[in-house]
């Protein structure tokens, strides 16, 4: 069976954005860096689920991780081009129209100490 080529970067980018949990994670990172413990708490998902989705976003070049002891802090990666920049802009515009994203943002402000 012939090996298939790795998906083009644009395909990987759209696949990363095609999942509800990953969109919610990206939306939570728009205001700034967060520890994975906050992401788990806000989304109400198990830590392995959040980590799996964050790894996918990292492979797609959408997030970066900073390790501090046992903690992992995630932030949005700088856009690699116009397409990625526009897609992230689109996500920020959708927050007001997607109740789940707006609720996540509200929970972030309530839970994260620096956002109060």
Secondary structure by P-SEA (a helix, b strand, c coil): ccccccccaaaaaaaaaccaaaaaaaaaaccccccaaaaaaaacccaaaaaaaaaaaaaaccbbbbbcccbbbbbbcccccaaaaaaaaaaaaaccccaaaaaaaaaaaacccccc
